[in-house]
Amino acid sequence: MMNNTPENNTPSDLVPVNPTADDDINPGGMVGDDDLPLVEPPSARFIAQLFLVPALIVAGIVGLFLLFNWSGSQARDWQTLVVNIGRDNPHRRGRAFHDLAQLLNSGKATQSGIPLNQHPPLATALATLTSRTLAETPAPEQEADHLQQEVLLVRLLGLIDVPESTLPVLSQALSGNRDPAVRQAGLQAIASAGKRAIDRNATIDESTLRDSLEGVLVGKDNTLRRDATVALGIFTSSTALDRLESLANDTDPIVRYNAAVSLVRQGRMRAVSVFLDTLQRASSDRNTLDLTRPKTEVEVEAFEQQWLLLQLTLKSVGTVADSLSVDQQADFRDAIKPLAADNIPARIRIDAKRVLQQLPE
């Protein structure tokens, strides 16, 4: 009878083999560490090729797209801005005013190479919008916002160098029934456009402005009359220059100064007598330069105006010093020397000494 005990019935090939100390124990059939390849960190070149180079390529493509899109849409930008300026939304309108002013001041040109501030379609569009706005009568609750819109539009016209489109509208802005802020903006716009015309040796026909300017000059608002004198000074006709000579004898000292500057710039050197008169008045009454004298607000304002006028006059004399006759140079030296004394405030004294160096003995 066969013995069924496990000990006697276990085949020899089922007998477990005890591993020796030299055998590797690798449970689960995993590959040993010695079988894995070495892992090296990626090189900088590899990282650059993987990330940086594609990024640069994409950035270059985007940059070129934006550049071509920007250069090709300049002519469209101003159209969008003019449309937004005419909208009722004050925030969008204000942003459009700002952006169009920056665009006009940037020196950019249209695709055909015309400077944007000399682009007739832009001038026509802006002049039409300004004229329409000036003709509107706003509701009482909208008067303040409408006034601001008028002022900003008129100022924008002062950045445009297409006088046949802009000057007739600026003439409307000078009308006596306008708010003083609009009239002042118009005068300053005319002067600004005129200065640029002088810089590029261009002339402006004042026929559309002559009556409007005269209406301001015969008025009683000295602030506007001063700006009107500057605006008149951009013209070169004998009519304009003769009117400036009459203004060189005006009762307002700043009107006289503005007229003299324009006349001297255009070669009528007799107007330097206005500069000499201002300096002689200051030299004969040096107490008016005392910084401690003004007490009230009115006195402070008058004092600051006198100081500004005196400093501007000294600067103007220094500018024309070489064009003065010997006798005129002597007269100016006599008038300026008291202003260079030690008891004169430093700001005036330094300017006076500088001009004296430009007037040879």
C-alpha positions as CSV (number, residue, x, y, z in Angstrom):
1,M,0.0,0.0,0.0
2,M,1.3,3.3,-1.0
3,N,2.2,5.9,1.5
4,N,0.2,9.1,0.8
5,T,2.2,11.4,3.1
6,P,3.5,14.6,1.4
7,E,7.0,13.8,2.3
8,N,7.1,10.7,0.3
9,N,5.1,11.9,-2.7
10,T,6.9,15.2,-3.4
11,P,8.7,15.0,-6.7
12,S,12.3,16.0,-6.7
13,D,11.7,18.7,-9.3
14,L,9.2,20.4,-7.0
15,V,11.6,20.6,-4.1
16,P,12.4,24.3,-3.6
17,V,15.9,25.3,-4.2
18,N,17.3,27.6,-1.5
19,P,19.2,30.5,-3.1
20,T,22.8,31.0,-2.2
21,A,24.2,34.3,-0.9
22,D,25.6,35.1,-4.4
23,D,22.3,34.9,-6.2
24,D,20.4,38.2,-6.9
25,I,17.0,38.4,-5.3
26,N,14.8,40.2,-7.8
27,P,11.2,39.8,-6.7
28,G,8.5,40.3,-9.3
29,G,10.9,39.8,-12.2
30,M,12.1,43.4,-12.2
31,V,15.2,44.4,-14.0
32,G,18.1,45.3,-11.8
33,D,19.6,48.8,-11.4
34,D,22.7,47.8,-13.3
35,D,20.5,47.2,-16.4
36,L,19.1,50.8,-16.6
37,P,20.9,53.4,-18.9
38,L,22.3,56.5,-17.2
39,V,19.9,59.5,-17.3
40,E,21.7,62.8,-18.2
41,P,20.1,66.3,-17.7
42,P,19.1,68.1,-21.0
43,S,21.7,70.5,-22.2
44,A,21.1,74.2,-22.6
45,R,21.3,73.9,-26.3
46,F,18.6,71.3,-26.3
47,I,16.3,73.5,-24.1
48,A,16.9,76.5,-26.4
49,Q,16.1,74.5,-29.4
50,L,13.0,73.1,-27.8
51,F,11.5,76.2,-26.3
52,L,13.4,79.5,-27.0
53,V,13.9,79.2,-30.8
54,P,10.2,78.5,-31.5
55,A,9.2,81.2,-29.2
56,L,11.4,83.7,-31.0
57,I,10.0,82.6,-34.4
58,V,6.4,83.0,-33.2
59,A,7.3,86.4,-31.6
60,G,8.9,87.6,-34.9
61,I,5.9,86.5,-36.9
62,V,3.5,88.3,-34.5
63,G,5.7,91.4,-34.5
64,L,5.8,91.6,-38.3
65,F,2.0,91.1,-38.4
66,L,1.4,93.9,-35.9
67,L,3.9,96.2,-37.8
68,F,2.3,95.7,-41.1
69,N,-1.2,95.9,-39.7
70,W,-0.2,99.2,-37.8
71,S,1.4,100.8,-40.8
72,G,-1.4,99.8,-43.1
73,S,-4.2,101.0,-40.9
74,Q,-2.8,104.5,-40.0
75,A,-5.2,106.1,-42.5
76,R,-8.1,104.2,-40.9
77,D,-7.1,105.0,-37.3
78,W,-8.0,108.7,-37.6
79,Q,-11.3,107.9,-39.1
80,T,-12.3,105.8,-36.2
81,L,-11.1,108.4,-33.7
82,V,-13.1,111.2,-35.5
83,V,-16.2,109.0,-35.3
84,N,-15.7,108.4,-31.6
85,I,-15.1,112.1,-31.0
86,G,-18.6,112.7,-32.3
87,R,-20.3,110.1,-30.0
88,D,-22.4,110.9,-27.0
89,N,-20.3,108.7,-24.6
90,P,-18.0,111.3,-22.8
91,H,-15.5,108.6,-21.8
92,R,-15.1,107.3,-25.3
93,R,-15.0,110.8,-26.7
94,G,-12.4,111.9,-24.2
95,R,-10.2,109.0,-25.1
96,A,-10.6,109.7,-28.8
97,F,-9.6,113.3,-28.3
98,H,-6.4,112.2,-26.5
99,D,-5.5,109.6,-29.0
100,L,-6.0,111.8,-32.0
101,A,-4.0,114.6,-30.5
102,Q,-1.1,112.1,-29.9
103,L,-1.5,110.8,-33.5
104,L,-1.3,114.3,-34.9
105,N,1.7,115.2,-32.8
106,S,3.6,112.0,-33.6
107,G,4.7,113.0,-37.1
108,K,3.1,109.9,-38.6
109,A,2.2,109.9,-42.3
110,T,-0.4,108.2,-44.5
111,Q,0.4,105.3,-46.8
112,S,1.0,107.8,-49.6
113,G,3.6,109.7,-47.4
114,I,1.6,112.8,-46.6
115,P,2.0,113.9,-42.9
116,L,-1.2,113.1,-41.1
117,N,-1.6,116.7,-39.9
118,Q,-1.5,117.8,-43.5
119,H,-4.0,115.1,-44.7
120,P,-6.9,117.0,-46.4
121,P,-9.6,114.3,-45.7
122,L,-8.7,114.4,-42.0
123,A,-8.8,118.2,-42.0
124,T,-12.2,118.2,-43.7
125,A,-13.7,115.6,-41.4
126,L,-12.5,117.3,-38.3
127,A,-13.5,120.8,-39.5
128,T,-16.9,119.6,-40.4
129,L,-17.4,118.0,-37.0
130,T,-16.2,121.1,-35.3
131,S,-18.4,123.4,-37.3
132,R,-21.4,121.2,-36.6
133,T,-20.7,121.2,-32.9
134,L,-20.2,125.0,-32.8
135,A,-23.6,125.4,-34.4
136,E,-25.4,123.2,-31.9
137,T,-27.5,124.5,-29.0
138,P,-27.1,122.1,-26.1
139,A,-29.7,121.5,-23.4
140,P,-29.0,123.3,-20.1
141,E,-27.9,120.1,-18.4
142,Q,-25.4,119.4,-21.2
143,E,-23.9,122.9,-21.5
144,A,-20.7,122.1,-19.5
145,D,-20.0,118.9,-21.4
146,H,-20.7,120.6,-24.8
147,L,-18.4,123.5,-24.0
148,Q,-15.6,121.1,-23.2
149,Q,-16.2,119.3,-26.5
150,E,-16.1,122.7,-28.4
151,V,-12.8,123.6,-26.7
152,L,-11.2,120.3,-27.5
153,L,-12.3,120.3,-31.1
154,V,-11.0,123.8,-31.7
155,R,-7.7,122.8,-30.1
156,L,-7.4,119.8,-32.4
157,L,-7.9,122.0,-35.4
158,G,-4.8,123.9,-34.2
159,L,-2.8,120.8,-34.8
160,I,-3.9,120.6,-38.5
161,D,-1.9,122.3,-41.3
162,V,-4.6,122.5,-43.9
163,P,-5.6,126.2,-43.5
164,E,-8.2,126.2,-46.3
165,S,-10.2,123.8,-44.2
166,T,-9.4,124.8,-40.7
167,L,-9.2,128.6,-40.7
168,P,-12.9,129.3,-41.7
169,V,-14.0,127.1,-38.8
170,L,-11.5,128.8,-36.4
171,S,-12.9,132.1,-37.5
172,Q,-16.3,130.9,-36.3
173,A,-14.8,130.0,-32.9
174,L,-13.8,133.7,-32.4
175,S,-17.3,135.0,-32.7
176,G,-18.3,137.4,-30.0
177,N,-21.2,135.2,-28.8
178,R,-18.9,132.3,-28.0
179,D,-17.7,131.4,-24.5
180,P,-14.3,133.0,-23.8
181,A,-12.8,129.6,-23.4
182,V,-13.7,128.7,-27.0
183,R,-12.5,132.0,-28.3
184,Q,-9.2,131.6,-26.5
185,A,-8.8,128.1,-27.8
186,G,-9.4,129.4,-31.3
187,L,-6.8,132.2,-30.9
188,Q,-4.2,129.8,-29.6
189,A,-5.0,127.3,-32.4
190,I,-4.4,130.0,-35.0
191,A,-1.1,131.0,-33.4
192,S,0.0,127.4,-33.2
193,A,-0.8,126.7,-36.8
194,G,0.8,129.9,-37.9
195,K,4.1,129.2,-36.0
196,R,4.4,125.9,-37.8
197,A,3.8,127.6,-41.1
198,I,6.6,130.0,-40.3
199,D,8.9,127.2,-39.5
200,R,8.3,125.5,-42.8
201,N,8.4,128.9,-44.7
202,A,4.7,128.8,-45.7
203,T,2.3,131.6,-45.6
204,I,-1.3,131.8,-44.4
205,D,-3.9,134.0,-45.9
206,E,-5.5,136.0,-43.1
207,S,-8.4,137.2,-45.1
208,T,-10.8,134.8,-43.5
209,L,-9.6,135.7,-40.0
210,R,-9.0,139.5,-40.3
211,D,-12.5,140.6,-39.2
212,S,-12.7,138.0,-36.4
213,L,-9.3,138.9,-35.0
214,E,-10.2,142.6,-35.1
215,G,-13.4,141.9,-33.2
216,V,-11.3,140.5,-30.4
217,L,-8.7,143.2,-30.5
218,V,-11.2,146.0,-30.1
219,G,-12.9,144.2,-27.2
220,K,-12.3,144.7,-23.5
221,D,-11.0,141.3,-22.5
222,N,-7.2,141.8,-22.2
223,T,-6.5,138.1,-21.9
224,L,-8.1,137.5,-25.3
225,R,-6.6,140.6,-26.8
226,R,-3.1,139.4,-25.8
227,D,-3.7,136.1,-27.6
228,A,-5.2,137.8,-30.6
229,T,-2.0,139.9,-30.9
230,V,0.1,136.8,-31.0
231,A,-2.3,135.3,-33.6
232,L,-2.1,138.4,-35.7
233,G,1.7,138.2,-35.6
234,I,1.8,135.1,-37.7
235,F,0.8,137.1,-40.8
236,T,3.2,138.9,-43.1
237,S,0.9,141.3,-45.0
238,S,1.4,145.0,-44.6
239,T,-2.2,145.3,-43.2
240,A,-1.3,142.9,-40.4
241,L,2.1,144.6,-39.7
242,D,0.5,148.1,-39.6
243,R,-2.1,146.9,-37.1
244,L,0.7,145.4,-35.0
245,E,2.5,148.7,-35.0
246,S,-0.7,150.4,-33.6
247,L,-0.8,147.7,-30.9
248,A,2.8,148.4,-29.9
249,N,1.3,151.6,-28.4
250,D,-1.5,149.8,-26.6
251,T,-2.4,150.5,-23.0
252,D,-1.8,146.9,-22.0
253,P,1.9,146.1,-21.5
254,I,1.6,142.5,-22.6
255,V,-0.2,143.4,-25.8
256,R,2.6,145.9,-26.5
257,Y,5.2,143.2,-25.9
258,N,3.5,140.6,-28.1
259,A,3.1,143.1,-30.9
260,A,6.8,144.2,-30.6
261,V,8.0,140.6,-30.7
262,S,6.1,139.9,-33.9
263,L,7.3,143.1,-35.5
264,V,10.9,142.6,-34.7
265,R,10.8,139.1,-36.0
266,Q,9.6,140.4,-39.3
267,G,12.2,143.1,-39.5
268,R,10.5,146.2,-38.1
269,M,13.2,147.0,-35.6
270,R,11.5,150.3,-34.5
271,A,9.5,148.1,-32.2
272,V,12.5,147.5,-29.9
273,S,11.5,150.8,-28.3
274,V,8.8,148.7,-26.5
275,F,11.5,146.6,-24.9
276,L,13.5,149.7,-24.0
277,D,10.5,151.3,-22.4
278,T,9.8,148.3,-20.3
279,L,13.4,148.1,-19.0
280,Q,13.6,151.8,-18.3
281,R,10.4,151.7,-16.2
282,A,11.7,148.8,-14.2
283,S,15.1,150.5,-13.7
284,S,13.6,153.8,-12.6
285,D,11.3,152.2,-10.0
286,R,13.3,149.2,-8.6
287,N,11.0,149.0,-5.6
288,T,8.4,147.3,-7.8
289,L,10.8,144.3,-7.9
290,D,10.7,144.0,-4.1
291,L,9.5,140.4,-3.4
292,T,8.0,141.4,-0.1
293,R,5.7,144.2,-1.4
294,P,2.7,142.3,-2.8
295,K,0.2,141.4,-0.1
296,T,-3.2,140.9,-1.6
297,E,-4.1,138.4,-4.3
298,V,-4.5,141.2,-6.9
299,E,-1.0,142.7,-6.0
300,V,0.6,139.2,-6.2
301,E,-0.9,138.7,-9.7
302,A,0.2,142.1,-10.9
303,F,3.7,141.5,-9.5
304,E,4.1,138.1,-11.1
305,Q,2.9,139.6,-14.4
306,Q,5.5,142.4,-14.2
307,W,8.3,139.9,-13.4
308,L,7.3,137.7,-16.3
309,L,7.2,140.6,-18.7
310,L,10.6,141.8,-17.5
311,Q,12.2,138.4,-17.9
312,L,10.7,138.0,-21.4
313,T,11.9,141.4,-22.4
314,L,15.5,140.7,-21.2
315,K,15.4,137.5,-23.2
316,S,14.1,139.2,-26.3
317,V,16.8,141.9,-26.1
318,G,19.5,139.2,-25.8
319,T,18.0,137.6,-29.0
320,V,18.2,140.7,-31.1
321,A,21.4,142.2,-29.5
322,D,23.5,141.7,-32.7
323,S,20.8,143.4,-34.8
324,L,20.7,146.6,-32.8
325,S,22.5,149.8,-33.8
326,V,25.4,151.1,-31.8
327,D,23.1,153.8,-30.3
328,Q,20.4,151.3,-29.5
329,Q,22.9,149.0,-27.8
330,A,24.1,152.0,-25.6
331,D,20.5,152.8,-24.7
332,F,19.8,149.2,-23.6
333,R,23.0,149.0,-21.6
334,D,22.1,152.1,-19.7
335,A,18.6,150.7,-19.0
336,I,19.8,147.2,-18.0
337,K,22.8,148.1,-15.7
338,P,20.6,149.2,-12.8
339,L,18.9,145.8,-13.0
340,A,22.2,144.0,-12.5
341,A,22.9,145.7,-9.2
342,D,23.4,143.7,-6.0
343,N,20.2,144.9,-4.5
344,I,18.1,143.4,-7.3
345,P,16.6,139.9,-6.8
346,A,18.8,137.2,-8.1
347,R,16.5,136.0,-10.9
348,I,16.4,139.4,-12.5
349,R,20.0,140.3,-11.7
350,I,21.3,137.1,-13.4
351,D,19.3,137.7,-16.5
352,A,20.4,141.3,-16.7
353,K,24.1,140.4,-16.4
354,R,23.7,137.8,-19.1
355,V,22.2,140.3,-21.5
356,L,24.8,142.9,-20.7
357,Q,27.5,140.4,-21.9
358,Q,25.7,140.3,-25.2
359,L,25.8,144.1,-25.6
360,P,29.4,145.1,-26.3
361,E,30.7,148.3,-24.8
